[in-house]
Amino acid sequence: MLAQLQELVGQPWRRKVFQVVQMLHVLAVALAAWKGLAIVTNTESPVVVVLSGSMEPGFYRGDLLFLMKPSRPLEVGDVTVYRARNTEIPIVHRVLETHTAPKGQLLLTKGDNNPMDDIMLYNGARWLHSDQIVGCVMGYLPYVGYVTLIMNDYPMLKYIVLGLLGVSMLFERE
């Protein structure tokens, strides 16, 4: 390890700059892919991870969901991801009722595994407005998002993994 550290310090400055540029390039490509996917799907979050068991047995905690904002009105039975007013965490639930309003659609949702509808989650509102919908579920990969859950449950692990990735890129020889 000490020999590798001495080799890293002894590298020419151009090599160090090249490695930093490589790291920035990887980040830029990931960001561009995310933004491109957001444009194609017409949603700010084209991919989300299920955080709770409220949609079991349809979707389980850790499932990776692919979203798209539909151009058509939402229908009863559609699985949506929405943000309730004054909350940051999106919720994945199924549409139970829809009503047409002058400013869009009014919706009532419920988790498949929940005994009651989501009115308590709407922060005082009786209905969810269509402008609160992040997207509709178009597909999913089971349990692929579990890595995200582990990283959120154990934030120190996230910093360790990111640090190890950064250090490994510095010691990379190509």
C-alpha positions as CSV (number, residue, x, y, z in Angstrom):
1,M,0.0,0.0,0.0
2,L,2.8,2.4,0.9
3,A,4.6,1.7,-2.4
4,Q,1.3,2.4,-4.3
5,L,1.0,5.7,-2.4
6,Q,4.5,6.7,-3.2
7,E,3.9,5.8,-6.9
8,L,0.7,8.0,-6.9
9,V,2.6,10.9,-5.4
10,G,5.5,10.4,-7.9
11,Q,3.1,10.5,-11.0
12,P,3.4,13.4,-13.4
13,W,0.8,16.1,-12.8
14,R,-0.7,15.4,-16.3
15,R,-1.5,11.9,-15.2
16,K,-3.3,13.1,-12.1
17,V,-5.2,15.7,-14.1
18,F,-6.2,12.9,-16.6
19,Q,-7.6,10.7,-13.8
20,V,-9.6,13.6,-12.4
21,V,-11.0,14.4,-15.8
22,Q,-11.9,10.7,-16.2
23,M,-13.9,10.8,-13.0
24,L,-15.7,13.9,-14.1
25,H,-16.4,12.3,-17.4
26,V,-18.1,9.3,-15.7
27,L,-20.2,11.7,-13.6
28,A,-21.2,13.8,-16.7
29,V,-22.2,10.7,-18.7
30,A,-24.4,9.5,-15.8
31,L,-26.0,12.9,-15.4
32,A,-26.6,13.2,-19.1
33,A,-28.2,9.7,-19.2
34,W,-30.5,10.6,-16.3
35,K,-31.6,13.9,-17.9
36,G,-32.1,12.2,-21.3
37,L,-34.3,9.6,-19.7
38,A,-36.2,12.3,-17.9
39,I,-36.9,14.1,-21.2
40,V,-38.0,10.9,-23.0
41,T,-40.3,9.8,-20.1
42,N,-41.6,13.3,-19.4
43,T,-41.0,13.0,-15.7
44,E,-38.4,14.4,-13.2
45,S,-37.8,11.0,-11.8
46,P,-37.8,8.3,-14.4
47,V,-36.6,5.6,-12.0
48,V,-37.5,5.2,-8.3
49,V,-37.1,2.5,-5.6
50,V,-40.0,1.2,-3.6
51,L,-39.2,2.1,0.0
52,S,-42.0,0.4,1.9
53,G,-44.2,-2.7,1.8
54,S,-47.4,-0.8,1.1
55,M,-47.8,-2.2,-2.4
56,E,-47.1,-5.8,-1.7
57,P,-47.7,-8.3,-3.3
58,G,-47.5,-6.2,-6.5
59,F,-44.2,-4.4,-5.6
60,Y,-41.8,-5.2,-2.8
61,R,-39.4,-3.1,-0.9
62,G,-36.3,-2.6,-3.0
63,D,-38.0,-3.0,-6.4
64,L,-36.8,-0.6,-9.0
65,L,-39.7,1.1,-10.9
66,F,-39.5,2.7,-14.3
67,L,-41.9,5.7,-14.6
68,M,-43.4,7.6,-17.5
69,K,-45.8,10.5,-17.3
70,P,-48.8,9.5,-19.4
71,S,-50.3,11.9,-21.9
72,R,-53.8,10.4,-21.2
73,P,-55.9,10.9,-18.1
74,L,-55.1,8.5,-15.3
75,E,-57.5,5.6,-14.8
76,V,-58.6,3.5,-11.9
77,G,-56.0,0.8,-11.3
78,D,-53.0,2.8,-12.6
79,V,-50.0,2.5,-10.3
80,T,-48.7,6.0,-9.8
81,V,-45.9,7.7,-8.0
82,Y,-46.9,11.0,-6.4
83,R,-45.6,13.6,-4.0
84,A,-48.0,14.8,-1.4
85,R,-47.8,18.5,-0.6
86,N,-45.0,19.5,1.8
87,T,-43.3,16.1,1.5
88,E,-40.1,15.1,-0.3
89,I,-40.4,11.3,-0.5
90,P,-42.5,10.1,-3.4
91,I,-45.2,7.5,-2.7
92,V,-46.1,4.5,-4.9
93,H,-49.8,3.7,-4.7
94,R,-52.7,2.6,-7.0
95,V,-55.5,4.9,-8.2
96,L,-58.9,4.1,-6.6
97,E,-61.0,7.0,-7.8
98,T,-60.7,9.7,-10.4
99,H,-62.7,12.9,-11.0
100,T,-62.4,15.6,-13.6
101,A,-61.8,19.1,-12.3
102,P,-61.2,22.5,-14.1
103,K,-57.5,22.4,-13.4
104,G,-56.9,18.7,-14.1
105,Q,-57.8,15.4,-12.5
106,L,-58.5,14.7,-8.8
107,L,-57.4,11.3,-7.6
108,L,-57.8,9.1,-4.6
109,T,-55.0,6.5,-4.1
110,K,-54.3,3.5,-1.9
111,G,-51.5,1.1,-1.3
112,D,-52.5,-2.5,-2.2
113,N,-51.3,-3.7,1.2
114,N,-52.9,-0.8,3.2
115,P,-56.3,-1.1,4.9
116,M,-57.4,2.5,4.1
117,D,-57.0,5.0,1.3
118,D,-54.3,7.7,1.3
119,I,-56.4,10.8,2.4
120,M,-54.3,11.0,5.6
121,L,-51.1,11.3,3.4
122,Y,-52.5,14.2,1.5
123,N,-51.7,16.7,4.3
124,G,-55.2,18.0,4.8
125,A,-56.4,17.8,1.2
126,R,-59.4,15.5,0.2
127,W,-57.9,14.7,-3.2
128,L,-54.6,14.3,-4.9
129,H,-54.2,16.7,-7.8
130,S,-52.8,15.5,-11.1
131,D,-50.0,18.0,-11.0
132,Q,-48.6,16.0,-7.9
133,I,-48.2,12.9,-10.0
134,V,-44.5,12.1,-10.7
135,G,-45.3,9.3,-13.1
136,C,-47.0,6.0,-13.8
137,V,-45.2,2.7,-13.4
138,M,-44.4,1.2,-16.8
139,G,-42.1,-1.6,-15.7
140,Y,-39.9,-2.8,-12.8
141,L,-37.0,-4.9,-11.8
142,P,-37.5,-6.8,-8.6
143,Y,-35.1,-6.1,-5.7
144,V,-32.5,-4.3,-7.9
145,G,-33.0,-1.1,-5.8
146,Y,-32.1,-2.8,-2.6
147,V,-28.6,-1.4,-2.8
148,T,-30.2,2.1,-2.5
149,L,-32.1,1.1,0.6
150,I,-29.0,-0.3,2.2
151,M,-27.1,2.9,1.4
152,N,-29.9,5.1,2.9
153,D,-30.3,2.9,6.0
154,Y,-26.5,3.0,6.6
155,P,-25.2,6.4,5.4
156,M,-21.7,5.7,6.6
157,L,-21.5,2.7,4.3
158,K,-22.4,5.0,1.4
159,Y,-19.5,7.3,2.2
160,I,-17.1,4.3,2.5
161,V,-18.2,2.8,-0.9
162,L,-17.9,6.2,-2.6
163,G,-14.5,6.8,-1.0
164,L,-13.2,3.4,-2.1
165,L,-14.5,4.0,-5.6
166,G,-12.6,7.3,-5.7
167,V,-9.4,5.8,-4.3
168,S,-9.6,2.9,-6.8
169,M,-9.9,5.3,-9.7
170,L,-6.8,7.2,-8.5
171,F,-4.8,3.9,-8.4
172,E,-6.0,2.8,-11.8
173,R,-3.2,2.5,-14.2
174,E,-5.1,2.9,-17.5
